[in-house]
C-alpha cells in the first residue's frame, strides 16, 4: 500500500510539474506572438467552457480545502494544491484569450450562483464522515473528467486541448487517489 501511495504522490508531483511547464510555455509563446501569428478567436462554446472549467477547478480546490480543515486528511491538502495549479492553467488561457476571470477576488467558498449551491451541497455531504468526504472527492473528480472530456470535443485549438488534456490526466490521478482511500473506511 505504501508503494501505491508513493506512486500516487509521485504522479501528482510529475503532473504538477508538467502543468506548470505547459502553462509557462503557452504564456511565453503568447507574449512573443508565435501562436499562429496572433490570438485566435474563440467560439462562444469555447469561451463558456473555459469559464466553466475555471469555476469548476475552484470548486474542487475550495471543497478540498474545507475537507482538510474538517478531517485533517492530507489527501485533501495535497489535491487542493494541485487544483490550484489547475486553476492557474485555465487562468493562463483566459488571460491569453482576453476573457475576464469569473473567480477574480472570490475567496474560498465564494462562487457565482451556479456553483454556490453545489459547493454548499458537497461540503454538507463531506461533513458527515471521512468516508463521505472521500466520496465527495470521487464525485468531484468524476464530474471534472466528464466535463473535461466534453470540453475537449468542443475545441480545435491545440493550446486549449493541451491544457484540458493535462487537467484530465490530473483528474484521473485524483480519482485514483480517492478510490485508493475509500476501501480503508468501508472494510469493517
N, C-alpha and C positions, 0 to 999 in steps of 0.2 A: 504494500500500500504506500509505503514511504517513497519508493521509486516512482510510482504513478503520480504522486503528489509533486515530486520534484520535476517530473516531466511536464506537468501542467504549469508549474511556476516558470520553468524554462521556456515553454511555449509562449506564455503570456509576455515574458520579457522580450523574446525574439519578435513577437508580433508588434509590441510597442515600439521597438527599435525600427522595424520596417515601416510602420505608420509615420513615425517622425521623419524618417529619411524621405519617404514619398511626399509628404506634405511640404517638407523643406524644398525638395527638388521642384515641385509644382509651383511653389511661391517664387522661387528664384527664376524659373523659366517665365512665369507671368510677368515679373518685373522687367525681364530682358526682352519681352515681347516676342518670344520664339515659338509660341504655341499657334501655329497656323497663321502667322502674320498679325495676330491680334486676338482679342477675346471673342469667341463665338457667341452667337445669340442662343439663348435657351428657349425651349418651348415652355408654354405655361405649365405643362405637366412636370417638366424637369425642375422648374422653379418651385412649384408646390411641393414636390417630393423632397427637394433639398431642404426646404424649410421644415417639413415634417420630420426628416431624419435628424436635423439639428435638435429639435424639441424631444424626439424620442430618445436620443442619446443622453440628453439632460435628464429625462425621466428616469432612465436606468441608473445614471450616476446618483441622482438625488435619493432614489429609493434605497440604493445600496448604502449610501451614507447613513440614512436613517436606520437601516437594519444593523449596521455596525454599531451605531450608538445604542440600539436596543439589546443586541445579543453579544457584541464583542467578538464575533467570529471573523477571523482575519480574511476569509474569502471575500467578505463584503468590502473590506477596506481595499484589498488588492484589486478587485474588479472595478471598484469606483474610480480608482486611479486610471485604469485602462479606459473606462468610459469617458473620463475627462479628455484623454487623448483622442478618442473617437469624436468627441465634440469639437476639439481643436481641428481635426482633419476636415470636418464638414464646414467649420467656420472658414478655413482657408479657401474652400470652394465658394462660399458665399461672398467673401471679400473679392476673390478673383472675378466673379461674375457680377459684382456690384449689387448684391441682394442684401437688404437690411437684415441684421441678426435678430431673429424673433425672441431670443432669450437675453439680449443685452440688458444688463442691470438687474436681472432677476436672481434672487437668492435661492437657496435650497428650498424646494417645495413650492416655488412661485412659478406659475405657468399661465398660458392662455387658457381660456375656459375649456377647450377641448382636452387638454392634458391634466388640468387640475383635478377633475373628478376621478380620473384614472389613477393619478398619484395617490389621492386620499384612499381610494379603494385598495390599492396594492399595499400601502402602509398599514391599513387596518388589518388586512389578511395576514401580513407578515408579523404583526404584533401578537398573534395568537400563540405561536410557539416557534421554536427554532426550525422545526420541520416545515411549518407553514412559510417561514421566511425563505427557506431554500426552494420551496415550491414556487413562491413568488419570483425568485430569481430565475428559475427554469421557465416560467411563463413569459417573463420579460424577454429572455433570450430567444424563445421560440417566436415571439411577436417580431423581434428585431430581424430574425432570419427571414421570416415571411415577407416583411416589408422591404428588406434589402434585396431579396431575390426579385420582387416585383419592380423595385426601383431600377434594377439593372436591365430589365426588359424595356424600360421607358426611355433609355438614353442610348445615343450612338456616339457619345463623346468619351474618348479614351480616358481622359483625366477623371471624369466623374465615375466611370465604370471601375477604374483602378481603385479609387478611394472606397467605393461601395464594396468592391471585392475584398479589400483588406479588412473592412469592418465586418463583413460576412464571416471571414475566417476567424476573426476575434470572437464573434458571437458564438460560433461553433465551439471554440475553446472554452468560453464561459459556460455554455450549456453543458459541456462535458464535465467541467469542474463542479457545477451544481449537482449533476447526476451522480457524480462520484461521492458526494457528501450525503445524499438522501438515504441510501441504504443503511448507513450507520445509525440513523434515527428511526428506522422502520423495522429493525430486526430485534424485537423484544419478545 
